[in-house]
Amino acid sequence: QKPKHLNKQKRKKRSSLHSSNKQKKEVVMKGGQSKAEATSTDQRLKTRGRKPGKKTAKDPNKPKRAPSAFFIFLDDFRREFNLANPNNKSVATVGKAAGAKWKSMTDEDKAPYAAKAETRKVEYAKSMQQYNMKLASGTNRADDDDNKSEVDEAGGSAEEEEEEDD
């Protein structure tokens, strides 16, 4: 008979071989996740926050948010950059160049853009207040769309009649 300690060593080798075989069977995806882990994460993300299948419709009448100072700068910079580089078709190149220039600008250089952003922010706040008042007064988006498309017998739209009353 063989000594017992040799049998233990063989058992250890066999168990380590079996565990490595199990690891090989598990499919590993990009990012180091197993397929099972990835699907559980996907399911959790799908159901988190809202019921699946229901998507809230965006209101086309809702005012757009006011741009930041950088986006106002980017609008001007994009025009200048495209005039200087008419062959450039890459959005990323324009964005990188604008970001580099914005970082190099001083606060005095950024001041006009910050002032424009502040005025647009105030305008946005006013238009949002008006928009919220319209919603609170009970006018639906569907009603607004119907009023715009209706034309009375005299040939004017419903909006023109409201303006004349004011």
HULINRA-V967054 format. One line per field, one symbol per residue. psi: psi as a letter, one per 40 degrees, with the letter a starting at -180 (. if undefined). Layout:
psi = ???
This chain:
psi = iiiddddddddddddddddddddddhhhiieeiiddddddddddddehdihiehhhhiheehiiihiiddddddddddddddddgdehehdddddddddddddeiidddeddddddddddddddddddddddddddeehiddddddddeihideeiidddddddd.
